[in-house]
Amino acid sequence: MNYWLFKSEPNDYSIEDLARDGEAIWDGVRNYQARNFLRQMEEGDLAFFYHSNIKTPSIVGLATVVRSGEIDPTQFDPNSKYFDPKATPESPRWQTVAIAFVEKFPHPLELSVLKARFSTDELLLVRRGNRLSVMPVGEKVAEEILEILRG
């Protein structure tokens, strides 16, 4: 099993939305490095759900990958802001995963705490200028994060 971190602005899609929906396709990723991370994911991998672009960015919950290798349908929709005119059903450019809700943490784990606890080599999220919406989290770091969150 691998660990990942998924960033989402809560106004777009929050941990509460995932809890309500139960499962969601993680669509709209349009960064090649993030897409390549999505391609590496396997069923059963765990993902930290991170709320970004808010006053106190934080890890707020946990999800699991329930399907990998999904084709992102938004690439074919001309009405979507994620439409890719170069993508075709015969030759899709964007793959993704489906995730399912696991839990919402009782207390968010703030970015400031993560920055104080982990180096930029240990956790990509704390690197200055990192804007990836999907990134790997090493097993040791993931276990520490879970320990902090579950106290």
C-alpha positions in Angstrom: 0.0 0.0 0.0 1.2 3.5 -0.8 0.2 6.9 0.6 -0.7 10.0 -1.2 -1.9 13.5 -0.5 -4.8 15.1 -2.5 -5.3 18.9 -2.3 -8.7 20.4 -2.8 -10.1 23.8 -2.2 -13.1 23.1 0.1 -15.3 25.5 -2.0 -14.7 23.2 -5.0 -14.8 19.8 -3.2 -14.4 19.2 0.5 -14.0 16.2 2.8 -17.6 16.8 3.7 -18.6 16.4 0.0 -16.6 13.2 -0.2 -18.3 11.9 3.0 -21.7 12.8 1.6 -20.9 11.2 -1.8 -19.1 8.2 -0.4 -17.0 7.9 -3.6 -15.8 10.3 -6.3 -13.6 10.4 -9.4 -10.7 12.7 -8.8 -11.1 14.6 -12.0 -9.7 17.8 -13.4 -6.0 17.2 -12.8 -4.1 19.0 -15.6 -0.5 18.8 -14.4 1.6 16.1 -16.0 3.6 15.3 -12.9 0.4 15.0 -10.8 -1.2 12.9 -13.6 1.8 10.6 -13.5 1.3 10.1 -9.7 -2.3 9.3 -10.4 -1.2 6.6 -12.9 1.0 5.0 -10.1 -1.9 4.6 -7.7 -3.4 1.2 -6.9 -6.6 0.0 -5.3 -6.2 0.1 -1.5 -3.7 3.0 -1.4 -4.6 5.7 1.2 -4.8 9.4 0.5 -4.7 12.3 2.9 -7.3 14.8 2.0 -5.9 18.3 2.3 -7.9 21.6 2.2 -5.9 24.3 0.4 -6.4 27.9 -0.4 -8.0 28.7 2.9 -7.0 30.7 6.0 -5.5 27.6 7.6 -4.6 24.9 5.0 -4.8 21.5 6.7 -5.0 17.7 6.3 -8.7 17.1 7.2 -9.4 13.5 6.3 -8.5 10.2 4.8 -9.7 8.5 1.6 -8.8 5.2 -0.2 -8.3 4.5 -3.8 -11.1 2.2 -5.0 -10.3 2.2 -8.7 -7.2 3.1 -10.6 -6.6 3.8 -14.3 -9.9 5.7 -14.7 -10.3 7.9 -17.7 -11.0 11.5 -16.7 -14.3 12.3 -18.5 -13.9 16.0 -18.1 -11.2 16.0 -20.8 -13.9 15.3 -23.5 -16.5 17.8 -22.3 -16.3 21.1 -24.2 -18.3 22.7 -21.4 -15.8 21.7 -18.7 -13.0 24.0 -17.6 -10.9 20.9 -17.8 -11.7 20.2 -21.5 -8.6 19.1 -23.5 -9.2 19.5 -27.3 -6.2 17.2 -28.0 -7.8 14.3 -26.0 -10.0 11.8 -27.8 -11.8 8.7 -26.5 -9.4 6.6 -28.6 -6.4 8.5 -27.2 -7.2 9.9 -23.8 -4.5 12.1 -22.2 -5.7 12.3 -18.6 -6.2 9.3 -16.3 -7.3 9.4 -12.7 -8.6 7.4 -9.8 -11.8 6.9 -7.9 -11.5 7.5 -4.2 -13.8 6.6 -1.3 -14.3 8.3 2.0 -12.6 6.7 5.0 -12.7 9.3 7.7 -12.8 13.0 8.7 -10.3 13.7 11.4 -11.6 15.3 14.6 -9.0 18.1 14.4 -7.3 19.3 11.2 -3.5 19.0 10.9 -2.3 22.4 9.9 0.3 23.1 7.3 2.3 25.0 9.9 2.6 21.9 12.1 3.6 19.8 9.0 6.3 22.4 8.2 7.7 22.3 11.7 7.7 18.5 11.8 8.9 17.4 8.3 11.7 18.5 6.0 11.2 19.4 2.4 12.9 16.1 1.5 10.4 14.1 3.7 7.2 15.8 2.6 6.7 17.4 -0.8 3.8 19.5 0.5 6.1 21.7 2.7 8.4 22.6 -0.2 8.3 26.3 -1.1 6.5 26.8 -4.4 5.0 23.3 -4.6 1.7 23.6 -6.3 1.0 19.9 -7.1 -2.6 18.8 -6.3 -1.6 15.2 -6.0 1.7 13.9 -4.5 3.2 10.8 -2.8 3.7 10.6 0.9 6.4 8.2 2.2 5.3 5.4 4.5 7.3 6.7 7.5 5.9 10.2 7.2 2.4 8.9 6.6 2.5 6.8 9.8 3.8 9.9 11.7 0.9 12.0 10.3 -1.6 9.3 11.3 -0.1 9.1 14.8 -0.4 12.9 15.2 -4.0 12.9 13.9 -5.2 10.0 16.0 -3.1 11.0 19.0 
